[in-house]
């Protein structure tokens, strides 16, 4: 068993070093650990098992300190990234966390995104909570305490990126939400294609969750949101409901 875990740790070390190094060589930016963790999960690594409950940041800081460095910008301590240990940071640490490039998508056009991902930028964040957002193995957002958000190592959605329908005119609402989403994608170095509705195997694959309880348990979204998340784009176009029914579903 110990030998098997050693092999997994060796494979994890190799991938972490390669990913961070390649990202630095291409972008000269820090590789966000929230994004790194998602990538490793997609590659089949069970981080909870391999790291025995340790956080990715702690693992890199102790086990890979000879080749990698973990750091955060002064403007956002919840944002944690990694760079090669010998990387030049003379331009300032904060500059290592600016977007390397803009995601695809033309101005004025709002593509169809995974419903749970879109909802993370439209549902209000309860006072005193921090919204975390993960893309793998499934799309899920949760509203948790700041301590829980830090411990989770997940990406976060700043309150100013959540758009209220009352804040803009009806005609501009979708564009306003999409603008916030693009800013978030850029800041986290994530491609737009990874959150397009068509990139999901099915509408039901995207699970929506919101955590309002102190112990971090996730509560499901409204019945309306669950229904929308389970429908394909084609099914949505073929279904019409009276507004009173829509309002009732939104409250349940």
C-alpha positions in Angstrom: 0.0 0.0 0.0 2.8 2.4 0.9 4.6 1.6 -2.3 1.5 2.2 -4.3 1.0 5.7 -2.7 4.7 6.5 -3.3 4.1 5.9 -7.0 1.1 8.1 -7.0 3.0 10.9 -5.2 5.8 10.6 -7.7 3.3 10.9 -10.6 1.6 13.9 -8.9 4.9 15.6 -8.3 5.8 15.2 -12.0 2.5 16.6 -13.2 2.5 19.5 -10.8 6.0 20.6 -11.7 5.4 20.2 -15.4 2.0 22.1 -15.3 3.4 25.0 -13.3 6.6 25.3 -15.3 4.8 25.1 -18.7 2.3 27.8 -17.5 5.1 30.1 -16.4 7.1 29.6 -19.6 4.0 30.4 -21.7 2.4 33.2 -19.7 4.9 34.4 -17.1 2.0 34.2 -14.6 1.3 32.3 -11.5 -0.6 29.1 -11.9 -3.6 29.4 -9.6 -3.8 26.4 -7.3 -7.6 26.3 -7.6 -7.2 25.8 -11.4 -4.2 23.4 -10.9 -6.3 21.3 -8.5 -9.2 21.1 -11.1 -6.7 20.0 -13.8 -5.2 17.3 -11.7 -8.6 15.9 -10.8 -9.5 15.8 -14.5 -6.2 13.8 -15.0 -7.5 11.2 -12.6 -5.6 12.2 -9.4 -7.5 11.7 -6.1 -5.9 14.5 -4.2 -7.7 13.8 -1.0 -6.3 10.3 -0.9 -2.8 10.9 -2.3 -2.1 13.9 -0.1 -3.7 12.3 3.0 -5.9 15.3 3.6 -3.2 17.9 3.1 -4.0 21.0 1.0 -2.3 21.4 -2.4 -0.6 24.6 -1.2 0.9 22.9 1.9 2.1 20.0 -0.2 3.9 22.3 -2.7 5.3 24.5 0.0 6.9 21.6 1.8 7.5 18.8 -0.6 8.2 20.8 -3.8 9.9 23.9 -2.3 13.1 23.1 -4.1 11.4 23.6 -7.5 8.2 25.6 -6.9 7.1 28.6 -4.9 3.6 29.3 -3.5 2.5 32.9 -3.2 -0.5 35.2 -3.1 -1.2 38.8 -4.3 -1.5 41.5 -1.7 -4.9 42.4 -3.1 -6.5 39.0 -2.5 -5.1 36.5 0.1 -7.7 33.9 -1.0 -6.0 33.7 -4.5 -3.0 31.3 -4.3 -0.7 30.5 -7.1 2.5 28.7 -7.9 5.6 29.6 -9.9 9.0 28.0 -10.5 11.3 28.6 -7.5 13.8 30.5 -9.7 11.2 32.6 -11.5 11.9 36.4 -11.8 9.4 38.3 -9.7 11.1 41.7 -9.9 8.0 43.2 -11.6 6.0 42.6 -8.4 3.9 39.6 -7.2 0.6 41.2 -8.0 1.4 41.4 -11.7 1.8 37.6 -11.7 -1.9 37.2 -11.1 -3.2 39.5 -13.9 -5.0 37.7 -16.8 -2.6 36.3 -19.4 -5.2 36.5 -22.2 -8.8 37.1 -22.9 -11.1 34.1 -23.4 -12.8 33.5 -26.7 -16.1 35.1 -27.5 -17.1 38.2 -29.4 -18.6 41.4 -27.9 -22.4 41.5 -28.0 -22.8 37.8 -28.3 -23.8 35.8 -25.2 -23.1 32.1 -25.6 -25.1 29.4 -23.8 -23.2 28.5 -20.7 -23.7 25.6 -18.2 -26.7 26.7 -16.1 -25.0 26.1 -12.7 -22.0 28.2 -13.8 -24.3 31.0 -15.0 -26.2 30.9 -11.7 -23.0 31.5 -9.7 -22.9 35.0 -11.2 -26.6 35.8 -10.8 -27.7 34.4 -7.4 -27.1 36.8 -4.5 -24.3 35.9 -2.0 -25.6 35.9 1.6 -24.0 38.5 3.8 -20.9 37.2 5.5 -20.3 34.3 3.1 -17.8 33.6 0.4 -18.8 32.0 -2.9 -16.6 29.1 -4.0 -16.9 27.7 -7.5 -15.5 24.4 -8.8 -15.6 23.1 -12.4 -14.5 19.5 -11.9 -15.6 16.8 -11.5 -18.8 18.8 -11.8 -19.8 22.4 -11.8 -20.8 23.5 -8.3 -20.9 26.7 -6.3 -21.2 27.0 -2.5 -21.6 30.0 -0.2 -19.4 29.3 2.9 -17.5 31.1 5.6 -14.2 32.8 4.7 -12.3 30.2 6.7 -14.0 27.3 4.9 -13.3 29.0 1.5 -9.7 29.3 2.3 -9.4 25.7 3.5 -11.2 24.4 0.4 -8.6 25.9 -2.0 -11.4 26.4 -4.5 -11.8 29.3 -6.8 -14.0 32.2 -5.5 -16.5 34.6 -7.0 -16.2 38.1 -5.8 -19.5 39.8 -4.7 -19.0 42.6 -7.3 -19.1 40.0 -10.1 -22.6 38.8 -9.1 -25.1 40.8 -11.2 -28.6 41.7 -9.8 -31.4 42.1 -12.4 -32.2 45.4 -10.7 -28.7 46.8 -11.3 -29.1 47.0 -15.1 -31.9 47.4 -17.7 -33.5 44.2 -18.9 -31.9 44.5 -22.3 -28.4 44.7 -20.8 -28.8 42.1 -18.1 -27.4 39.1 -20.0 -24.5 41.1 -21.4 -23.7 42.4 -17.9 -23.6 38.9 -16.5 -21.5 37.7 -19.4 -19.1 40.6 -18.8 -18.7 39.6 -15.2 -18.1 36.0 -16.2 -15.5 36.9 -18.8 -13.7 39.0 -16.1 -13.7 35.9 -13.8 -12.5 33.6 -16.5 -9.7 35.9 -17.4 -8.6 36.4 -13.8 -8.6 32.6 -13.2 -6.9 31.7 -16.6 -9.9 29.5 -17.7 -11.0 29.1 -21.3 -14.6 30.0 -22.1 -15.0 26.6 -23.9 -14.8 24.8 -20.6 -18.1 26.3 -19.3 -20.1 26.3 -22.5 -23.3 24.3 -22.2 -22.3 22.2 -25.2 -19.1 21.2 -23.5 -21.1 19.4 -20.8 -22.2 15.8 -21.6 -25.7 16.8 -20.6 -27.6 19.5 -18.8 -28.1 17.3 -15.8 -24.3 16.8 -15.4 -24.0 20.3 -14.1 -25.1 20.3 -10.5 -26.1 23.5 -8.8 -25.6 23.9 -5.1 -25.5 26.7 -2.6 -24.2 26.3 1.0 -25.9 28.5 3.5 -25.3 26.4 6.7 -22.4 27.0 9.0 -21.2 23.4 8.7 -20.7 23.7 5.0 -23.6 21.4 3.9 -24.9 22.1 0.4 -28.5 23.1 -0.1 -30.0 22.5 -3.6 -31.0 25.5 -5.7 -34.6 26.3 -6.3 -36.8 23.8 -8.1 -36.8 26.1 -11.2 -33.0 26.1 -11.3 -32.9 22.3 -10.9 -35.3 21.9 -13.7 -33.4 24.3 -16.0 -30.1 22.5 -15.1 -31.6 19.2 -16.2 -32.9 20.4 -19.6 -31.0 20.6 -22.8 -31.0 23.8 -24.8 -33.3 22.3 -27.3 -35.8 21.2 -24.6 -35.8 24.7 -23.1 -36.8 26.2 -26.5 -39.7 23.8 -26.8 -41.2 24.4 -23.3 -43.3 27.3 -22.2 -44.8 27.9 -18.7 -47.2 30.5 -17.3 -45.4 33.2 -15.2 -47.2 32.2 -12.0 -45.9 28.7 -12.4 -42.4 30.0 -13.0 -42.6 32.2 -9.9 -43.8 29.3 -7.8 -40.9 27.0 -9.0 -38.4 29.8 -8.2 -39.6 29.9 -4.6 -39.5 26.1 -4.0 
